[in-house]
Amino acid sequence: KLKASEGGPLDGEFHGAIARMTGNEVLAEQIVRLQQWTAPFRTTFKIPGYADHAYEEHYEVYKAIADSDPKAANLAMQKHIETSRDRIHRIGEGGANPHGL
């Protein structure tokens, strides 16, 4: 198992691989842009637990895809997108709990 703290560079690869699996080139390009935009949040803000939560969310998406369960994969990715968005917004606002806990 990869340590969550080692996964930063792999975040973009994970999302990019999923986007490419859809066959939607526009989506894949947008994921690359989104990863570039959010990279400073992942590298600048060393927030305890941030990487662990993202890792757990990624694992749920991966497991659903590996289990050939598109409904579960969709739900897991939606949860990840929403909690990631909320974490970034809280960081930007100097918020109290950027982990989504």
C-alpha positions in Angstrom: 0.0 0.0 0.0 1.3 3.4 -1.0 1.7 5.9 1.9 -0.7 8.7 1.5 2.1 11.2 1.9 3.8 9.7 -1.2 0.8 10.0 -3.4 0.8 13.7 -4.3 2.3 13.3 -7.8 0.1 10.3 -8.4 -3.1 12.2 -7.9 -3.0 13.7 -11.4 -2.1 10.4 -12.9 -5.0 8.7 -11.1 -7.6 11.3 -12.3 -6.0 11.4 -15.8 -6.2 7.6 -16.2 -9.9 7.6 -15.2 -10.7 10.5 -17.6 -8.8 8.7 -20.4 -10.8 5.5 -19.8 -14.0 7.4 -20.7 -12.7 8.1 -24.1 -13.7 11.8 -23.7 -10.7 13.9 -24.8 -12.3 17.1 -23.6 -12.8 15.7 -20.1 -9.2 14.4 -20.1 -7.9 17.8 -21.1 -10.0 19.5 -18.4 -8.7 17.1 -15.8 -5.1 18.0 -16.7 -6.0 21.7 -16.3 -7.8 21.1 -13.0 -4.8 19.2 -11.6 -2.5 22.0 -12.6 -4.8 24.5 -10.9 -5.2 22.5 -7.7 -1.5 21.4 -7.4 -0.6 24.4 -5.2 -3.2 23.4 -2.7 -1.8 19.9 -2.5 1.9 21.0 -2.3 1.7 24.3 -0.4 -0.7 23.5 2.3 0.6 20.6 4.4 -2.6 19.9 6.2 -2.6 16.9 8.5 -5.0 14.2 7.2 -5.6 15.9 3.8 -3.6 13.2 1.9 -5.1 10.4 3.9 -8.6 11.4 3.1 -7.9 11.9 -0.6 -6.2 8.5 -0.6 -9.2 6.8 1.0 -11.5 8.5 -1.5 -9.3 7.4 -4.4 -9.3 3.8 -3.1 -13.1 3.8 -3.1 -13.2 4.9 -6.7 -10.5 2.4 -7.7 -12.3 -0.5 -5.9 -15.6 0.3 -7.6 -13.9 0.3 -11.0 -12.0 -2.9 -10.3 -15.2 -4.5 -9.2 -16.9 -3.4 -12.5 -19.5 -1.4 -10.5 -20.1 1.8 -12.5 -22.8 3.0 -10.1 -20.5 2.7 -7.1 -17.6 4.3 -9.1 -19.8 7.2 -10.0 -21.0 7.7 -6.4 -17.4 7.4 -5.1 -16.1 9.9 -7.6 -18.9 12.4 -6.9 -18.2 12.1 -3.2 -14.4 12.7 -3.8 -15.1 15.7 -6.1 -17.5 17.3 -3.6 -15.2 16.8 -0.6 -12.2 17.9 -2.5 -14.0 21.1 -3.6 -15.1 21.7 0.0 -11.5 21.2 1.3 -10.1 23.7 -1.2 -12.8 26.2 -0.5 -12.1 26.0 3.3 -8.4 26.4 2.7 -9.1 29.5 0.5 -11.3 30.9 3.2 -8.8 30.1 6.0 -11.5 27.7 7.2 -11.6 25.6 10.3 -11.6 22.1 8.9 -10.0 21.6 5.4 -10.2 17.8 5.7 -13.9 17.6 5.3 -14.3 16.0 8.7 
